[in-house]
Amino acid sequence: MSLFRDPAGQLLFLGTGTSVGVPVVGCTCDTCTSSDPRNKRTRTSVLLGLPGGTLLIDTTPDLRTQLLRERIGRVDAVLYTHDHVDHLYGLDDVRPLCHARGGPIPVYCEEMVEKRIRRAFDYAFQPMPLPGGGVPKLEIARIGTDPFELLGAEVRPLRLRHGVFDVLGFRFGDVAYCTDTNFIPEETFERLERLDVFIVDCLRHTRHPTHFSLEESLAVAKRVGARRTILIHLGHELDHAITSASLPAGVELAYDGLTVALEGG
């Protein structure tokens, strides 16, 4: 038996929590003190086993913990939704993955994300590496909203709004991933037709300036009409068991370690 997991044909939820994770530091609410492992949420990220290799979407500050927990020993490319800290600042943890590849990891992102990476991880782009510890080795490829091929699969970027920020979701075959959003433009809804699985942001019960509330997520899910809707980027206001009991058929909460079969997987 291999020490490492093969995620081929699967989408794996590495993390499903909001920017501060769950439990929240210093909080004693029922969700944060729950013994239900589904209420232990690291920061939101997913991994896809595509035909040509393993794709990581976002590098959270919990990345090392997530990869060790799920026994992931190789990543062949990284794809970013946006540049916020909880989705980007674990990038340094790809250093051993670069070593396993024997070279740099391709990173696909929009211009704003690239600028943030080059500022926050400037040491990775020095002409002459500093002596001492290693640095993440990266090859950055700029993307927009046009579809492109990656690791043997078509990636269809989806424009979303996250408060005042433009961010990206992604569609892979009949699965769409739309975290960190509170507004989906009409042209993006057209790209969400005929889905089997729809993964969408859902922070809490009450409205929020940059995330969908539960009521808003359910309204979007009804409009999209996927066979299965999975809610992600969950705050501690949403206890897994209690919230799940209130959801309509075909809608569920994500949890760390959940897997979804990809088309053809």
TORGUTI-112375 format. One record per residue (C-alpha): residue number from 0; residue in three letters; x, y, z. Coordinates in pm, 1 decimal. Example, Ala and Ser with C-alpha at 12.3 -4.5 7.8 and 13.67 -1.06 7.14 Angstrom:
[node 0; "ALA"; [1230.0; -450.0; 780.0]];
[node 1; "SER"; [1367.0; -106.0; 714.0]];
% end
This chain:
[node 0; "MET"; [0.0; 0.0; 0.0]];
[node 1; "SER"; [133.3; 342.0; -99.0]];
[node 2; "LEU"; [198.8; 597.1; 171.5]];
[node 3; "PHE"; [43.5; 856.5; -55.4]];
[node 4; "ARG"; [-309.5; 893.2; -182.3]];
[node 5; "ASP"; [-394.0; 892.6; -552.7]];
[node 6; "PRO"; [-673.0; 1147.8; -607.2]];
[node 7; "ALA"; [-725.3; 1054.7; -974.1]];
[node 8; "GLY"; [-1083.1; 1114.6; -1088.2]];
[node 9; "GLN"; [-1178.9; 1295.5; -768.0]];
[node 10; "LEU"; [-1232.3; 1642.9; -631.4]];
[node 11; "LEU"; [-1110.2; 1642.1; -270.5]];
[node 12; "PHE"; [-1212.6; 1909.1; -20.9]];
[node 13; "LEU"; [-890.4; 1994.7; 160.7]];
[node 14; "GLY"; [-1057.2; 2270.6; 360.9]];
[node 15; "THR"; [-1411.0; 2403.7; 391.3]];
[node 16; "GLY"; [-1395.8; 2683.2; 648.6]];
[node 17; "THR"; [-1402.4; 3059.6; 643.1]];
[node 18; "SER"; [-1094.4; 3282.5; 669.9]];
[node 19; "VAL"; [-1041.4; 3220.6; 1043.1]];
[node 20; "GLY"; [-1124.1; 2849.8; 1027.2]];
[node 21; "VAL"; [-1343.7; 2653.0; 1264.8]];
[node 22; "PRO"; [-1300.2; 2630.7; 1561.3]];
[node 23; "VAL"; [-1240.9; 3003.8; 1583.0]];
[node 24; "VAL"; [-958.7; 3101.3; 1819.0]];
[node 25; "GLY"; [-1103.0; 3203.0; 2155.9]];
[node 26; "CYS"; [-1462.1; 3101.0; 2073.2]];
[node 27; "THR"; [-1665.9; 2869.7; 2296.4]];
[node 28; "CYS"; [-1981.8; 2842.3; 2085.7]];
[node 29; "ASP"; [-2144.1; 2502.9; 2033.3]];
[node 30; "THR"; [-1991.7; 2458.8; 1685.9]];
[node 31; "CYS"; [-1639.8; 2552.9; 1793.7]];
[node 32; "THR"; [-1653.0; 2314.5; 2091.1]];
[node 33; "SER"; [-1830.7; 2036.6; 1900.8]];
[node 34; "SER"; [-1689.1; 1683.5; 1891.5]];
[node 35; "ASP"; [-1828.3; 1632.9; 1538.1]];
[node 36; "PRO"; [-1521.0; 1611.8; 1308.6]];
[node 37; "ARG"; [-1724.4; 1774.7; 1031.3]];
[node 38; "ASN"; [-1718.2; 2096.0; 1237.7]];
[node 39; "LYS"; [-1335.4; 2104.6; 1223.2]];
[node 40; "ARG"; [-1285.2; 2323.4; 916.4]];
[node 41; "THR"; [-950.6; 2436.4; 781.5]];
[node 42; "ARG"; [-936.3; 2721.9; 530.8]];
[node 43; "THR"; [-1110.5; 2659.3; 199.4]];
[node 44; "SER"; [-923.4; 2477.1; -77.5]];
[node 45; "VAL"; [-978.3; 2179.5; -307.8]];
[node 46; "LEU"; [-760.8; 1932.4; -496.6]];
[node 47; "LEU"; [-853.3; 1768.6; -829.0]];
[node 48; "GLY"; [-714.1; 1448.8; -975.1]];
[node 49; "LEU"; [-718.2; 1534.0; -1346.3]];
[node 50; "PRO"; [-607.4; 1306.2; -1634.7]];
[node 51; "GLY"; [-265.0; 1470.1; -1652.2]];
[node 52; "GLY"; [-194.8; 1511.6; -1282.4]];
[node 53; "THR"; [-303.5; 1671.8; -956.6]];
[node 54; "LEU"; [-435.0; 2028.4; -949.5]];
[node 55; "LEU"; [-450.7; 2236.5; -631.3]];
[node 56; "ILE"; [-694.8; 2528.4; -615.4]];
[node 57; "ASP"; [-560.2; 2791.2; -372.0]];
[node 58; "THR"; [-283.6; 2758.5; -113.1]];
[node 59; "THR"; [-431.6; 2829.0; 229.3]];
[node 60; "PRO"; [-234.1; 2895.0; 548.4]];
[node 61; "ASP"; [-338.8; 2540.5; 644.9]];
[node 62; "LEU"; [-188.4; 2381.2; 331.7]];
[node 63; "ARG"; [79.7; 2173.6; 502.6]];
[node 64; "THR"; [-170.8; 2031.8; 752.1]];
[node 65; "GLN"; [-420.7; 1957.9; 476.0]];
[node 66; "LEU"; [-174.3; 1774.2; 250.5]];
[node 67; "LEU"; [-39.5; 1567.0; 539.2]];
[node 68; "ARG"; [-389.9; 1480.2; 661.4]];
[node 69; "GLU"; [-498.3; 1361.9; 316.2]];
[node 70; "ARG"; [-164.4; 1193.8; 231.7]];
[node 71; "ILE"; [-102.2; 1404.4; -79.9]];
[node 72; "GLY"; [260.9; 1379.9; -191.1]];
[node 73; "ARG"; [250.3; 1547.6; -530.8]];
[node 74; "VAL"; [89.4; 1853.8; -689.2]];
[node 75; "ASP"; [139.4; 1924.7; -1059.8]];
[node 76; "ALA"; [-14.3; 2273.5; -1085.3]];
[node 77; "VAL"; [-175.5; 2542.4; -869.3]];
[node 78; "LEU"; [-479.4; 2747.1; -974.7]];
[node 79; "TYR"; [-597.9; 3055.6; -786.9]];
[node 80; "THR"; [-943.8; 3199.3; -730.3]];
[node 81; "HIS"; [-815.4; 3528.4; -585.4]];
[node 82; "ASP"; [-542.6; 3685.5; -374.4]];
[node 83; "HIS"; [-687.3; 3702.7; -22.4]];
[node 84; "VAL"; [-467.1; 3579.2; 260.1]];
[node 85; "ASP"; [-675.9; 3272.8; 344.8]];
[node 86; "HIS"; [-647.1; 3150.8; -15.9]];
[node 87; "LEU"; [-286.5; 3243.4; -93.4]];
[node 88; "TYR"; [-52.0; 3272.0; 202.0]];
[node 89; "GLY"; [30.8; 2903.0; 234.9]];
[node 90; "LEU"; [221.1; 2919.8; -93.1]];
[node 91; "ASP"; [559.3; 2867.0; 73.2]];
[node 92; "ASP"; [442.3; 2517.6; 171.6]];
[node 93; "VAL"; [480.7; 2403.2; -191.4]];
[node 94; "ARG"; [860.6; 2392.7; -145.7]];
[node 95; "PRO"; [876.8; 2015.1; -82.1]];
[node 96; "LEU"; [630.9; 1963.7; -369.6]];
[node 97; "CYS"; [872.7; 2145.5; -601.1]];
[node 98; "HIS"; [1145.9; 1914.7; -478.7]];
[node 99; "ALA"; [928.4; 1607.8; -548.3]];
[node 100; "ARG"; [864.9; 1735.0; -903.2]];
[node 101; "GLY"; [1229.4; 1810.2; -959.0]];
[node 102; "GLY"; [1146.7; 2162.2; -1071.3]];
[node 103; "PRO"; [906.3; 2454.6; -1048.5]];
[node 104; "ILE"; [530.6; 2422.4; -1009.1]];
[node 105; "PRO"; [313.2; 2594.7; -1272.5]];
[node 106; "VAL"; [88.4; 2857.1; -1112.4]];
[node 107; "TYR"; [-221.2; 2983.6; -1299.3]];
[node 108; "CYS"; [-373.8; 3310.3; -1185.4]];
[node 109; "GLU"; [-505.5; 3651.9; -1278.5]];
[node 110; "GLU"; [-283.6; 3960.5; -1287.3]];
[node 111; "MET"; [-386.7; 4082.8; -940.4]];
[node 112; "VAL"; [-296.4; 3747.8; -786.3]];
[node 113; "GLU"; [40.5; 3744.7; -960.8]];
[node 114; "LYS"; [118.5; 4091.2; -824.5]];
[node 115; "ARG"; [32.3; 3978.2; -472.4]];
[node 116; "ILE"; [248.0; 3667.2; -505.8]];
[node 117; "ARG"; [546.0; 3867.5; -627.5]];
[node 118; "ARG"; [509.6; 4113.0; -337.8]];
[node 119; "ALA"; [436.8; 3868.5; -56.6]];
[node 120; "PHE"; [687.5; 3605.8; -173.3]];
[node 121; "ASP"; [946.9; 3834.6; -328.7]];
[node 122; "TYR"; [1227.8; 3609.9; -203.1]];
[node 123; "ALA"; [1113.3; 3342.4; -449.8]];
[node 124; "PHE"; [1192.2; 3570.7; -744.4]];
[node 125; "GLN"; [1540.5; 3699.1; -654.0]];
[node 126; "PRO"; [1789.6; 3675.6; -945.2]];
[node 127; "MET"; [2038.5; 3513.2; -708.0]];
[node 128; "PRO"; [1881.3; 3294.2; -436.9]];
[node 129; "LEU"; [1984.5; 3389.6; -84.6]];
[node 130; "PRO"; [2193.2; 3130.7; 101.6]];
[node 131; "GLY"; [2007.0; 2925.7; 357.8]];
[node 132; "GLY"; [1655.0; 2789.3; 336.5]];
[node 133; "GLY"; [1487.8; 2690.1; 12.9]];
[node 134; "VAL"; [1230.4; 2893.1; -176.6]];
[node 135; "PRO"; [915.7; 2791.2; -366.2]];
[node 136; "LYS"; [999.1; 2747.6; -734.2]];
[node 137; "LEU"; [714.9; 2885.7; -944.7]];
[node 138; "GLU"; [629.1; 2933.2; -1311.3]];
[node 139; "ILE"; [342.6; 3183.8; -1329.5]];
[node 140; "ALA"; [95.4; 3172.1; -1618.5]];
[node 141; "ARG"; [-158.1; 3453.0; -1651.8]];
[node 142; "ILE"; [-523.5; 3355.9; -1706.1]];
[node 143; "GLY"; [-849.3; 3542.0; -1761.8]];
[node 144; "THR"; [-1201.9; 3418.7; -1829.1]];
[node 145; "ASP"; [-1124.5; 3227.3; -2149.1]];
[node 146; "PRO"; [-1123.7; 2845.9; -2123.0]];
[node 147; "PHE"; [-784.6; 2676.2; -2130.4]];
[node 148; "GLU"; [-632.6; 2329.0; -2114.1]];
[node 149; "LEU"; [-458.5; 2216.7; -1797.0]];
[node 150; "LEU"; [-338.9; 1868.2; -1700.5]];
[node 151; "GLY"; [-546.9; 1704.2; -1971.8]];
[node 152; "ALA"; [-872.8; 1880.4; -1881.8]];
[node 153; "GLU"; [-1057.3; 2190.6; -1998.7]];
[node 154; "VAL"; [-1077.4; 2460.6; -1732.0]];
[node 155; "ARG"; [-1358.7; 2712.0; -1775.3]];
[node 156; "PRO"; [-1303.2; 3020.3; -1554.5]];
[node 157; "LEU"; [-1617.5; 3176.4; -1407.8]];
[node 158; "ARG"; [-1627.6; 3546.8; -1322.8]];
[node 159; "LEU"; [-1767.4; 3609.5; -975.2]];
[node 160; "ARG"; [-1793.7; 3908.9; -743.0]];
[node 161; "HIS"; [-1666.2; 3891.8; -385.6]];
[node 162; "GLY"; [-1791.7; 4219.8; -243.4]];
[node 163; "VAL"; [-1597.0; 4483.4; -440.3]];
[node 164; "PHE"; [-1345.8; 4228.0; -570.2]];
[node 165; "ASP"; [-1342.7; 4033.1; -896.4]];
[node 166; "VAL"; [-1260.3; 3667.8; -831.5]];
[node 167; "LEU"; [-1276.4; 3344.7; -1027.2]];
[node 168; "GLY"; [-1466.5; 3021.8; -994.2]];
[node 169; "PHE"; [-1396.5; 2727.7; -1223.4]];
[node 170; "ARG"; [-1587.8; 2463.0; -1414.7]];
[node 171; "PHE"; [-1443.8; 2119.6; -1489.0]];
[node 172; "GLY"; [-1681.9; 1917.9; -1703.0]];
[node 173; "ASP"; [-2008.0; 1893.4; -1509.3]];
[node 174; "VAL"; [-1860.7; 2020.5; -1179.2]];
[node 175; "ALA"; [-1839.9; 2392.6; -1090.5]];
[node 176; "TYR"; [-1648.4; 2542.6; -797.9]];
[node 177; "CYS"; [-1760.0; 2889.4; -684.4]];
[node 178; "THR"; [-1618.1; 2983.9; -345.6]];
[node 179; "ASP"; [-1586.7; 3337.7; -203.5]];
[node 180; "THR"; [-1870.8; 3512.7; -378.0]];
[node 181; "ASN"; [-2189.1; 3704.9; -303.8]];
[node 182; "PHE"; [-2282.9; 3788.6; -662.7]];
[node 183; "ILE"; [-2288.1; 3580.2; -980.2]];
[node 184; "PRO"; [-2316.4; 3783.0; -1304.5]];
[node 185; "GLU"; [-2572.7; 3681.1; -1564.5]];
[node 186; "GLU"; [-2305.3; 3574.5; -1813.7]];
[node 187; "THR"; [-2165.4; 3338.7; -1550.5]];
[node 188; "PHE"; [-2505.8; 3184.8; -1480.2]];
[node 189; "GLU"; [-2508.8; 3089.0; -1849.3]];
[node 190; "ARG"; [-2185.6; 2894.2; -1788.2]];
[node 191; "LEU"; [-2346.6; 2708.5; -1496.9]];
[node 192; "GLU"; [-2610.7; 2528.3; -1701.5]];
[node 193; "ARG"; [-2640.9; 2147.9; -1699.8]];
[node 194; "LEU"; [-2424.5; 2090.5; -1394.4]];
[node 195; "ASP"; [-2409.2; 1767.4; -1202.2]];
[node 196; "VAL"; [-2230.2; 1917.5; -900.0]];
[node 197; "PHE"; [-2238.7; 2284.5; -796.3]];
[node 198; "ILE"; [-2003.6; 2390.7; -515.4]];
[node 199; "VAL"; [-2091.6; 2736.3; -384.6]];
[node 200; "ASP"; [-2005.8; 2981.9; -106.7]];
[node 201; "CYS"; [-2220.7; 2987.5; 209.5]];
[node 202; "LEU"; [-2082.0; 3168.6; 512.6]];
[node 203; "ARG"; [-2362.2; 3193.3; 769.3]];
[node 204; "HIS"; [-2736.0; 3251.7; 822.8]];
[node 205; "THR"; [-2725.8; 3632.3; 811.4]];
[node 206; "ARG"; [-2624.8; 3848.4; 517.8]];
[node 207; "HIS"; [-2259.5; 3942.7; 467.5]];
[node 208; "PRO"; [-2098.4; 4206.7; 242.1]];
[node 209; "THR"; [-1874.2; 3958.4; 56.7]];
[node 210; "HIS"; [-2023.8; 3609.6; 100.9]];
[node 211; "PHE"; [-2356.4; 3442.9; 33.0]];
[node 212; "SER"; [-2579.7; 3374.6; 332.0]];
[node 213; "LEU"; [-2750.1; 3037.8; 358.8]];
[node 214; "GLU"; [-3074.3; 3179.7; 217.5]];
[node 215; "GLU"; [-2888.2; 3337.5; -74.8]];
[node 216; "SER"; [-2691.4; 3020.3; -144.8]];
[node 217; "LEU"; [-3010.2; 2816.0; -156.7]];
[node 218; "ALA"; [-3169.7; 3064.4; -397.3]];
[node 219; "VAL"; [-2867.6; 3044.4; -627.2]];
[node 220; "ALA"; [-2865.2; 2664.9; -601.8]];
[node 221; "LYS"; [-3230.9; 2651.7; -702.4]];
[node 222; "ARG"; [-3165.0; 2869.1; -1005.8]];
[node 223; "VAL"; [-2860.8; 2667.3; -1117.8]];
[node 224; "GLY"; [-3051.7; 2342.4; -1075.0]];
[node 225; "ALA"; [-2758.3; 2105.7; -1036.8]];
[node 226; "ARG"; [-2827.6; 1750.2; -929.4]];
[node 227; "ARG"; [-2611.1; 1805.1; -622.8]];
[node 228; "THR"; [-2518.6; 2132.5; -451.0]];
[node 229; "ILE"; [-2241.0; 2145.4; -191.7]];
[node 230; "LEU"; [-2201.0; 2451.0; 31.4]];
[node 231; "ILE"; [-1849.1; 2567.1; 119.2]];
[node 232; "HIS"; [-1651.3; 2840.8; 302.7]];
[node 233; "LEU"; [-1857.6; 2777.0; 613.2]];
[node 234; "GLY"; [-1843.6; 2983.4; 931.7]];
[node 235; "HIS"; [-1892.9; 2864.5; 1288.0]];
[node 236; "GLU"; [-2253.6; 2986.3; 1281.4]];
[node 237; "LEU"; [-2335.9; 2674.1; 1075.7]];
[node 238; "ASP"; [-2319.7; 2357.2; 1283.6]];
[node 239; "HIS"; [-2291.4; 2064.9; 1044.1]];
[node 240; "ALA"; [-2559.5; 1833.9; 1181.3]];
[node 241; "ILE"; [-2812.4; 2102.7; 1273.5]];
[node 242; "THR"; [-2780.1; 2290.5; 943.5]];
[node 243; "SER"; [-2781.2; 1972.3; 735.7]];
[node 244; "ALA"; [-3114.8; 1869.8; 886.8]];
[node 245; "SER"; [-3271.8; 2191.3; 754.9]];
[node 246; "LEU"; [-3143.3; 2171.4; 396.9]];
[node 247; "PRO"; [-3361.7; 2078.6; 98.7]];
[node 248; "ALA"; [-3301.7; 1759.6; -95.3]];
[node 249; "GLY"; [-2994.1; 1776.5; -316.2]];
[node 250; "VAL"; [-2813.0; 2033.5; -98.9]];
[node 251; "GLU"; [-2546.2; 1950.4; 158.8]];
[node 252; "LEU"; [-2264.0; 2106.1; 358.8]];
[node 253; "ALA"; [-1906.5; 2030.7; 262.9]];
[node 254; "TYR"; [-1660.3; 1903.1; 520.2]];
[node 255; "ASP"; [-1284.2; 1856.9; 520.7]];
[node 256; "GLY"; [-1196.4; 1530.6; 346.2]];
[node 257; "LEU"; [-1516.4; 1500.1; 144.0]];
[node 258; "THR"; [-1460.5; 1367.4; -210.2]];
[node 259; "VAL"; [-1666.0; 1409.9; -527.0]];
[node 260; "ALA"; [-1623.5; 1201.5; -843.9]];
[node 261; "LEU"; [-1518.4; 1400.2; -1150.2]];
[node 262; "GLU"; [-1666.6; 1339.5; -1494.4]];
[node 263; "GLY"; [-1503.9; 1030.5; -1641.3]];
[node 264; "GLY"; [-1330.6; 957.6; -1308.0]];
% end
